[in-house]
Amino acid sequence: MKKIKLVVNNSLIKNEREKFFIKKELQCILNLYAKMVSNGTWKDYSFSTCAREISFDVYQRTSEKPFLRITKNLKPNYYNEKYLIKDRNGNILRKSEDLNNLIDRTSWNKLRIVK
């Protein structure tokens, strides 16, 4: 008869749960999105995923590339690179280990598109 092992702390299940924004993160992002839509600066949003990160993409017009991305880095190299704000070219504008601090400390009205 084979021996059966009970695995209590399975890291695979934990990693599967972290492949998207958790409820508190998503609520914080969507509150910011609602505020910026009411200002008239943001028009549309989407989500994009890859193996290293998931991002909330913000559009000014739906026919263009996203001009701003709020990303959750799933495999950060440093502790303060868990949450990033990137522009349309992928340049990092701000980074933090806490999403609430990142959103609260960023002045969203001063972020402008540079062509």
DABELBEL-V591129 format. One record per residue. N is the residue number from 0. RES is the residue in one small letter. PSI is psi in whole degrees, 0 to 359 (* if undefined). D_CENTER is the distance of its C-alpha to the mean C-alpha in Angstrom with 2 decimals. Layout:
<<N;RES;PSI;D_CENTER> <N;RES;PSI;D_CENTER>>
This chain:
<<0;m;139;48.41> <1;k;149;44.87> <2;k;137;43.02> <3;i;132;39.86> <4;k;141;37.07> <5;l;121;34.73> <6;v;116;31.23> <7;v;311;29.66> <8;n;78;26.56> <9;n;116;25.20> <10;s;338;22.18> <11;l;320;21.53> <12;i;321;20.82> <13;k;317;18.37> <14;n;327;16.45> <15;e;324;16.54> <16;r;330;14.98> <17;e;11;11.96> <18;k;10;10.99> <19;f;172;8.75> <20;f;139;7.12> <21;i;173;10.34> <22;k;317;12.26> <23;k;321;11.98> <24;e;315;8.22> <25;l;322;8.46> <26;q;318;11.61> <27;c;316;10.49> <28;i;316;8.07> <29;l;331;10.99> <30;n;317;13.52> <31;l;317;12.31> <32;y;318;12.37> <33;a;321;15.83> <34;k;318;17.08> <35;m;330;16.30> <36;v;321;17.83> <37;s;332;20.82> <38;n;337;21.22> <39;g;9;21.35> <40;t;327;18.91> <41;w;142;16.19> <42;k;324;17.63> <43;d;165;15.34> <44;y;164;11.88> <45;s;169;10.90> <46;f;143;8.68> <47;s;145;9.33> <48;t;153;9.77> <49;c;186;11.93> <50;a;330;13.54> <51;r;335;11.59> <52;e;162;7.88> <53;i;141;5.83> <54;s;149;4.21> <55;f;109;5.09> <56;d;135;8.23> <57;v;135;10.75> <58;y;147;14.43> <59;q;327;17.60> <60;r;144;19.76> <61;t;343;19.12> <62;s;356;21.32> <63;e;178;19.44> <64;k;155;16.55> <65;p;135;13.24> <66;f;350;13.90> <67;l;141;10.51> <68;r;130;6.98> <69;i;112;3.96> <70;t;149;2.84> <71;k;114;4.00> <72;n;117;7.54> <73;l;336;9.92> <74;k;71;12.95> <75;p;145;12.81> <76;n;326;16.20> <77;y;160;16.34> <78;y;331;15.37> <79;n;9;13.75> <80;e;26;11.32> <81;k;318;9.00> <82;y;133;6.27> <83;l;151;6.91> <84;i;123;7.76> <85;k;152;9.71> <86;d;187;12.61> <87;r;337;14.15> <88;n;358;15.96> <89;g;5;13.19> <90;n;139;14.47> <91;i;121;12.48> <92;l;315;13.20> <93;r;154;11.98> <94;k;152;10.83> <95;s;165;11.29> <96;e;351;11.70> <97;d;126;11.10> <98;l;320;8.36> <99;n;316;11.43> <100;n;321;13.25> <101;l;316;10.72> <102;i;321;10.68> <103;d;324;14.41> <104;r;352;15.60> <105;t;131;14.30> <106;s;102;16.99> <107;w;333;15.39> <108;n;339;18.86> <109;k;349;19.66> <110;l;117;16.93> <111;r;157;19.09> <112;i;131;19.31> <113;v;120;21.73> <114;k;*;23.74>>
